[in-house]
């Protein structure tokens, strides 16, 4: 208990230190744009950010505050590193619980080394682990979240989507349901970028975005199909652990083969997911499922509101207020409707 307590104190200490560093490094974008020392490429991106931020408020009805009106250069490729962990025969992620935000299916660190240290410890306990670099996160409105240098490396549509996504967490967030929160934010991101691209009217940029979105949808379907097969395997009680491990290995090999076929046939050699597939385990699959599994359900709910975002936010808030079991039942019904294309 003493060791656990010390570990918890250390974790919160690094979290406070990391957040303070981020706040200390931020500067109003309008002031930076007025500086003659600003690099031209950064100036162009920050001008885009201000336009995107205004669009988020005026067209997507997302929170109107100081978030993403400031810039911070952290001089590193990611702001935090998140650790995902699952048991060897389960896709249910390990949860960590915190004040305010409740329980979430990952644990974030401002230091890659500390994230890796936690992952190594969990692996020694028998968990399968995945450490992911994260470009941005939301403080849920507790602070004015700045734009980070880690975000400017992305294409403009992806940058816009990230800002819409993080502001969606400020719009609505519920405790103890990471999959709900992330699928809601992903839905706002996708719809927001679609509307933003309609106003930008850049044909080449739009074509590239939707082409990459097509790849992502194919990738997600591949992962979700494998999730279903693995869950069916893990629930089989009549086989030994050795047999289960052998069948699990075969399924992961099949996943790799399916990816190679998808890449060479449908994607014309696009290799943007090669690094992700370089090493696949339960934890990695679980991280994708957490963000994507309920997106079609939320998109179906948006369609039911005739794509009126204010009505959509209200409908999601009502859903969020339901008990967990009822909320899950409603999401499953929406998923079923989305799958068969039900139109009311």
Steps between C-alpha positions, in 0.01 A plus 500: 500500500789735581665432163167555324453829685849621404436404140174695498661810650778482242248462217303807603822695553614437143150584373498834682856577388423415139183709494677797658776480238239501227322804649827688548601451138176627345466841338199667333505422129409858409813625680721240331364592158599862562859400567744541207702208640224248436597233246289535188384139492388521863331835429296343220391208719401724792291717268325182393444410864323828572273446201427142610435613857249760382329241282471264798308758699287652227419197286537201736369671813795375703611684817598863449799550729875560488591141414708478180550876483849458651809313384765302687816347356591202720803412286407131490290289260216418742343672796429177691546126460201280587526143626231248404494155659286188470514145638645239259158352424276804511443824309361673809750777579642557845343812652660769714284727713563867575319789666272706272536289183415167664632171360667489158651215299851646475757677714687800364849628580685813397815287481539218247748327730252494789223372273730224378596418858133449592449290186801284588364444850157404368658266246689331783164442670371326188316783327529577132596866464510778243664842542368769265631852448216753522506837321232674710257452785217692662490630855119507462489877535695520825776685315523682168658220297760636257587391149825303520793459266411130500177588317651718228674204336163371379310592185253786534186279491651272764596802711144631470364160599725487804380841621136402443561170682655659808234772517236227481639363828436843650149498354411170669689250712375235739690308764596136468414448132801559277344328198194728517707817536743417221238382251301821559811712446596301188152557357526875558846492344384321184192716455693817578772431245238415237330836553828686518621350171173607337585862586869480405425358154852369441448208262844343544489528879148361513584206273803407709307522827219273383745258346680470835163476676419207275822331607413565864153353459645187339755476780232540766281233343798266489568558870135468605463175306807363676358620833190288442706190418728546800211558740336179377827315556560643848152392609561137413533319830525148360855542369827518690708816539764350269239440228358847551845655461564302181169609348564858608837495324332372184243780512767767533688345209179512299457866592847575363420309179167683461676833543758416234224400260306819572810712451604343169156463342266776617753756621741484206797454733419774754714411802386752760402226745816293472639626829175421682503147363868446579397357838136427582349379827179523702587840646559653159171367364320617811626858453340513153176341620475758781502790254309351208253230606206732572564763232232357265251515788568869561491570127161328489383718791622809312302392194189458717540868595514595129865598553399786730800518733318681781233228501772235476685635803172501694422141396848387601466677835173316562668171409791583730257549788368146477637217716789313340299189409222701334756715319672189364168355387416821310844513337468138389159576347648799316784282375251248364306774325817644351606159373176434310447862395171559681331824405228644727 
